[in-house]
Amino acid sequence: MLISSEFDKFFEKTILSLRSYLNHLVCIGGCANALYRHHPKACRSDIKPIVTMDIDLASETSLHRYFK
């Protein structure tokens, strides 16, 4: 589970809907923090991560041309 079962469903639906553009996007913000916990090299921490119930995405360039 990333954040909660409700959020995980939202995250999965969002990522699947953007699958054609994922090579142009990077997940940032609190959701990215939740994803990092699942990386094979992640370390356990006693510090509770700050997570948000939204998905922040960044792109190197404008994605407007992909949505015409």
N, CA, C and O atoms as a MOPAC input file, in Angstrom:
PM7 MOZYME 1SCF
protein

 N      0.83400 1    -1.16700 1     0.00000 1
 C      0.00000 1     0.00000 1     0.00000 1
 C      0.88700 1     1.24000 1     0.00000 1
 O      1.84000 1     1.33100 1     0.77300 1
 N      0.56900 1     2.18600 1    -0.86300 1
 C      1.31900 1     3.44000 1    -0.89100 1
 C      0.90000 1     4.34000 1     0.26200 1
 O      1.69600 1     4.63000 1     1.15400 1
 N     -0.35500 1     4.77900 1     0.24000 1
 C     -0.84200 1     5.70200 1     1.25600 1
 C     -2.08900 1     5.13800 1     1.92600 1
 O     -2.13800 1     5.03700 1     3.15200 1
 N     -3.08100 1     4.77500 1     1.15200 1
 C     -4.29800 1     4.13100 1     1.64500 1
 C     -4.89300 1     3.35100 1     0.48100 1
 O     -4.53000 1     3.59500 1    -0.67000 1
 N     -5.78400 1     2.43400 1     0.75000 1
 C     -6.35500 1     1.64500 1    -0.34800 1
 C     -7.13400 1     2.54100 1    -1.30600 1
 O     -7.11500 1     2.31200 1    -2.51500 1
 N     -7.81600 1     3.55400 1    -0.78500 1
 C     -8.55400 1     4.49500 1    -1.64200 1
 C     -7.59400 1     5.27200 1    -2.54300 1
 O     -7.83200 1     5.41000 1    -3.74300 1
 N     -6.50100 1     5.78200 1    -1.95300 1
 C     -5.52500 1     6.52600 1    -2.75000 1
 C     -4.86300 1     5.60600 1    -3.76200 1
 O     -4.66600 1     6.00100 1    -4.91200 1
 N     -4.51700 1     4.39400 1    -3.36300 1
 C     -3.84800 1     3.46800 1    -4.27800 1
 C     -4.68800 1     3.21100 1    -5.52700 1
 O     -4.14500 1     3.12300 1    -6.62800 1
 N     -5.99900 1     3.09100 1    -5.36900 1
 C     -6.88200 1     2.89700 1    -6.52500 1
 C     -6.85100 1     4.13200 1    -7.41900 1
 O     -6.78600 1     4.02000 1    -8.64400 1
 N     -6.89700 1     5.30700 1    -6.80200 1
 C     -6.81300 1     6.57000 1    -7.53900 1
 C     -5.47400 1     6.66000 1    -8.28500 1
 O     -5.43900 1     7.03000 1    -9.45800 1
 N     -4.38700 1     6.32600 1    -7.60500 1
 C     -3.05700 1     6.37700 1    -8.20000 1
 C     -2.97400 1     5.42800 1    -9.39400 1
 O     -2.50300 1     5.81400 1   -10.46300 1
 N     -3.42400 1     4.20800 1    -9.21700 1
 C     -3.37000 1     3.22000 1   -10.29700 1
 C     -4.19000 1     3.68300 1   -11.50700 1
 O     -3.72500 1     3.58200 1   -12.64200 1
 N     -5.39000 1     4.18300 1   -11.27600 1
 C     -6.24200 1     4.65200 1   -12.37000 1
 C     -5.58400 1     5.82200 1   -13.10200 1
 O     -5.61500 1     5.88600 1   -14.33100 1
 N     -4.99500 1     6.73500 1   -12.35300 1
 C     -4.33200 1     7.89500 1   -12.95700 1
 C     -3.13100 1     7.47700 1   -13.79300 1
 O     -2.98000 1     7.91100 1   -14.93600 1
 N     -2.28200 1     6.63600 1   -13.22300 1
 C     -1.07600 1     6.19600 1   -13.93300 1
 C     -1.44000 1     5.39500 1   -15.18000 1
 O     -0.81200 1     5.56000 1   -16.22600 1
 N     -2.43800 1     4.53800 1   -15.07900 1
 C     -2.85900 1     3.76900 1   -16.25100 1
 C     -3.40800 1     4.69000 1   -17.34500 1
 O     -3.18700 1     4.44200 1   -18.53000 1
 N     -4.11300 1     5.73900 1   -16.95900 1
 C     -4.65600 1     6.65400 1   -17.96400 1
 C     -3.55000 1     7.48200 1   -18.63300 1
 O     -3.73700 1     7.97800 1   -19.74400 1
 N     -2.42500 1     7.62900 1   -17.97600 1
 C     -1.29600 1     8.39600 1   -18.52400 1
 C     -0.19400 1     7.51000 1   -19.09300 1
 O      0.87300 1     8.01400 1   -19.44100 1
 N     -0.42300 1     6.22100 1   -19.19400 1
 C      0.64800 1     5.28500 1   -19.56500 1
 C      1.35200 1     5.64600 1   -20.86300 1
 O      2.54100 1     5.36200 1   -21.01000 1
 N      0.65300 1     6.26500 1   -21.81200 1
 C      1.29400 1     6.64900 1   -23.08000 1
 C      2.31000 1     7.77700 1   -22.90200 1
 O      3.15900 1     7.99200 1   -23.76700 1
 N      2.22300 1     8.49500 1   -21.78100 1
 C      3.08200 1     9.65800 1   -21.55200 1
 C      4.08400 1     9.44700 1   -20.42100 1
 O      4.84300 1    10.36100 1   -20.09800 1
 N      4.10200 1     8.27200 1   -19.81700 1
 C      4.92300 1     8.06900 1   -18.62400 1
 C      6.41300 1     8.26500 1   -18.86400 1
 O      7.14200 1     8.62100 1   -17.93800 1
 N      6.87600 1     8.03900 1   -20.08200 1
 C      8.30800 1     8.26400 1   -20.33400 1
 C      8.65200 1     9.75400 1   -20.35700 1
 O      9.82700 1    10.11000 1   -20.45000 1
 N      7.64300 1    10.63400 1   -20.27400 1
 C      7.86500 1    12.08300 1   -20.23900 1
 C      7.57800 1    12.67400 1   -18.86100 1
 O      7.75300 1    13.87600 1   -18.66500 1
 N      7.14700 1    11.86500 1   -17.91600 1
 C      6.69500 1    12.36800 1   -16.61600 1
 C      7.51900 1    11.81400 1   -15.46400 1
 O      8.05100 1    10.70600 1   -15.52600 1
 N      7.60600 1    12.61700 1   -14.41700 1
 C      8.25400 1    12.20800 1   -13.18200 1
 C      7.27600 1    12.50800 1   -12.04900 1
 O      6.71300 1    13.60000 1   -11.97900 1
 N      7.08300 1    11.55000 1   -11.18100 1
 C      6.23400 1    11.75400 1   -10.01600 1
 C      7.04300 1    12.49900 1    -8.95800 1
 O      8.15200 1    12.09100 1    -8.61400 1
 N      6.47700 1    13.59700 1    -8.44200 1
 C      7.17200 1    14.41000 1    -7.44000 1
 C      6.24700 1    14.60800 1    -6.24200 1
 O      5.10800 1    14.14200 1    -6.25400 1
 N      6.71500 1    15.27400 1    -5.24100 1
 C      5.88000 1    15.60100 1    -4.08800 1
 C      5.69100 1    14.43600 1    -3.12500 1
 O      6.46400 1    13.47900 1    -3.12300 1
 N      4.65600 1    14.53800 1    -2.31300 1
 C      4.39800 1    13.54700 1    -1.26800 1
 C      4.16000 1    12.14700 1    -1.79500 1
 O      4.54800 1    11.16900 1    -1.15600 1
 N      3.53500 1    12.04000 1    -2.94100 1
 C      3.28900 1    10.72000 1    -3.52400 1
 C      4.60800 1    10.05300 1    -3.91500 1
 O      4.76700 1     8.84400 1    -3.75000 1
 N      5.54100 1    10.83300 1    -4.42700 1
 C      6.85400 1    10.28600 1    -4.77900 1
 C      7.53700 1     9.73600 1    -3.53100 1
 O      8.18600 1     8.69100 1    -3.57600 1
 N      7.38600 1    10.44400 1    -2.42600 1
 C      7.94000 1     9.98400 1    -1.15800 1
 C      7.38700 1     8.60300 1    -0.80600 1
 O      8.13000 1     7.72900 1    -0.36100 1
 N      6.10200 1     8.41200 1    -1.00300 1
 C      5.48000 1     7.11400 1    -0.72700 1
 C      6.02000 1     6.04000 1    -1.66300 1
 O      6.21900 1     4.89900 1    -1.24700 1
 N      6.25900 1     6.39400 1    -2.91700 1
 C      6.79400 1     5.42600 1    -3.87900 1
 C      8.21500 1     4.99900 1    -3.52300 1
 O      8.57100 1     3.83000 1    -3.66900 1
 N      9.02900 1     5.95200 1    -3.05300 1
 C     10.42400 1     5.64700 1    -2.72300 1
 C     10.53600 1     4.56200 1    -1.65900 1
 O     11.51700 1     3.81800 1    -1.64200 1
 N      9.56100 1     4.46200 1    -0.78400 1
 C      9.60900 1     3.43400 1     0.26900 1
 C      9.62500 1     2.03200 1    -0.31200 1
 O     10.03600 1     1.09100 1     0.36600 1
 N      9.18300 1     1.87400 1    -1.56100 1
 C      9.10800 1     0.55200 1    -2.18900 1
 C     10.31700 1     0.24300 1    -3.07200 1
 O     10.38700 1    -0.82500 1    -3.67900 1
 N     11.25600 1     1.16400 1    -3.14200 1
 C     12.46200 1     0.94100 1    -3.94000 1
 C     13.32800 1    -0.11100 1    -3.24600 1
 O     13.41900 1    -0.12100 1    -2.01900 1
 N     13.96500 1    -0.99600 1    -4.01700 1
 C     14.79300 1    -2.04800 1    -3.40800 1
 C     15.89200 1    -1.52100 1    -2.48200 1
 O     16.28400 1    -2.21800 1    -1.54600 1
 N     16.39300 1    -0.31700 1    -2.72000 1
 C     17.46700 1     0.22400 1    -1.89000 1
 C     16.95500 1     1.14200 1    -0.77600 1
 O     17.74400 1     1.78300 1    -0.08300 1
 N     15.64600 1     1.20100 1    -0.61200 1
 C     15.06700 1     2.07500 1     0.42200 1
 C     15.45000 1     1.57500 1     1.81400 1
 O     15.52300 1     0.37100 1     2.06000 1
 N     15.68900 1     2.51400 1     2.70500 1
 C     16.00700 1     2.19700 1     4.10000 1
 C     14.79600 1     2.51900 1     4.96600 1
 O     14.06600 1     3.47600 1     4.70600 1
 N     14.59600 1     1.71800 1     5.98600 1
 C     13.51900 1     2.00700 1     6.92600 1
 C     13.90800 1     3.22600 1     7.74900 1
 O     15.08000 1     3.46200 1     8.04100 1
 N     12.88100 1     3.99300 1     8.11300 1
 C     13.12300 1     5.19500 1     8.88400 1
 C     12.06100 1     5.33000 1     9.96600 1
 O     10.90700 1     4.95000 1     9.76700 1
 N     12.45500 1     5.86700 1    11.09800 1
 C     11.50000 1     6.13500 1    12.16500 1
 C     10.75000 1     7.44100 1    11.92900 1
 O      9.76600 1     7.73200 1    12.60800 1
 N     11.21500 1     8.21300 1    10.97500 1
 C     10.58400 1     9.48700 1    10.66000 1
 C      9.38500 1     9.23000 1     9.76000 1
 O      9.51600 1     8.62100 1     8.69800 1
 N      8.22600 1     9.69300 1    10.18600 1
 C      7.01800 1     9.50900 1     9.38600 1
 C      7.08600 1    10.44100 1     8.17600 1
 O      7.26300 1    11.64900 1     8.33900 1
 N      6.94700 1     9.89200 1     6.95500 1
 C      7.04600 1    10.73600 1     5.76000 1
 C      5.81900 1    11.63200 1     5.61200 1
 O      4.72000 1    11.28700 1     6.04600 1
 N      6.03100 1    12.77300 1     4.99800 1
 C      4.92300 1    13.65600 1     4.66100 1
 C      4.35100 1    13.16300 1     3.34000 1
 O      5.05500 1    13.11500 1     2.33100 1
 N      3.09300 1    12.80100 1     3.35000 1
 C      2.42900 1    12.33900 1     2.12900 1
 C      1.18200 1    13.17900 1     1.90400 1
 O      0.58900 1    13.71100 1     2.84100 1
 N      0.80700 1    13.28100 1     0.65700 1
 C     -0.38700 1    14.03400 1     0.29700 1
 C     -1.31600 1    13.13000 1    -0.49400 1
 O     -0.88900 1    12.11400 1    -1.04100 1
 N     -2.55500 1    13.49300 1    -0.55100 1
 C     -3.54900 1    12.67500 1    -1.23900 1
 C     -3.77700 1    13.18400 1    -2.66600 1
 O     -4.90700 1    13.21200 1    -3.15500 1
 N     -2.69300 1    13.58100 1    -3.31900 1
 C     -2.76200 1    13.99800 1    -4.70400 1
 C     -1.53100 1    13.47800 1    -5.42300 1
 O     -0.62000 1    12.93500 1    -4.79800 1
 N     -1.50700 1    13.64300 1    -6.71500 1
 C     -0.36500 1    13.19900 1    -7.51400 1
 C      0.20500 1    14.41500 1    -8.22300 1
 O     -0.47700 1    15.06300 1    -9.01700 1
 N      1.45300 1    14.71600 1    -7.92800 1
 C      2.14500 1    15.81500 1    -8.58300 1
 C      3.06700 1    15.21900 1    -9.63500 1
 O      3.86400 1    14.32600 1    -9.34500 1
 N      2.95200 1    15.71800 1   -10.84800 1
 C      3.77900 1    15.23100 1   -11.94300 1
 C      4.55600 1    16.39000 1   -12.54300 1
 O      4.05900 1    17.51300 1   -12.61700 1
 N      5.76300 1    16.11200 1   -12.96300 1
 C      6.60200 1    17.11800 1   -13.61300 1
 C      7.06400 1    16.56600 1   -14.95600 1
 O      7.15900 1    15.35500 1   -15.16000 1
 N      7.34600 1    17.49300 1   -15.86200 1
 C      7.82600 1    17.13000 1   -17.18300 1
 C      8.91900 1    18.11400 1   -17.58600 1
 O      8.86600 1    19.29200 1   -17.23400 1
 N      9.89100 1    17.62900 1   -18.31400 1
 C     10.97700 1    18.49100 1   -18.77400 1
 C     10.46100 1    19.57600 1   -19.72700 1
 O     10.94100 1    20.71000 1   -19.70900 1
 N      9.49500 1    19.21900 1   -20.54400 1
 C      8.93300 1    20.16000 1   -21.50300 1
 C      7.41400 1    20.17000 1   -21.39300 1
 O      6.82600 1    19.32900 1   -20.71300 1
 N      6.80100 1    21.10700 1   -22.05300 1
 C      5.34400 1    21.20000 1   -22.06100 1
 C      4.74000 1    19.97000 1   -22.72800 1
 O      5.25500 1    19.48000 1   -23.73200 1
 N      3.66000 1    19.48400 1   -22.16900 1
 C      2.98300 1    18.32000 1   -22.73100 1
 C      1.80400 1    18.71800 1   -23.62400 1
 O      1.07900 1    17.85000 1   -24.11000 1
 N      1.61000 1    20.00000 1   -23.84200 1
 C      0.47900 1    20.46100 1   -24.64100 1
 C      0.43800 1    19.79700 1   -26.01100 1
 O     -0.64000 1    19.48200 1   -26.51500 1
 N      1.59000 1    19.58400 1   -26.61100 1
 C      1.59900 1    19.00400 1   -27.96000 1
 C      1.06300 1    17.58600 1   -27.97900 1
 O      0.60800 1    17.12400 1   -29.02500 1
 N      1.10000 1    16.87400 1   -26.84900 1
 C      0.61300 1    15.50800 1   -26.79500 1
 C     -0.90800 1    15.45100 1   -26.64300 1
 O     -1.50900 1    14.40200 1   -26.87500 1
 N     -1.53200 1    16.55800 1   -26.26100 1
 C     -2.96900 1    16.55400 1   -26.00100 1
 C     -3.76800 1    17.29700 1   -27.05000 1
 O     -4.90700 1    17.68700 1   -26.79500 1
 N     -3.20400 1    17.49800 1   -28.20300 1
 C     -3.92700 1    18.18400 1   -29.30000 1
 C     -4.83200 1    17.21500 1   -30.00800 1
 O     -5.52200 1    17.59300 1   -30.95400 1

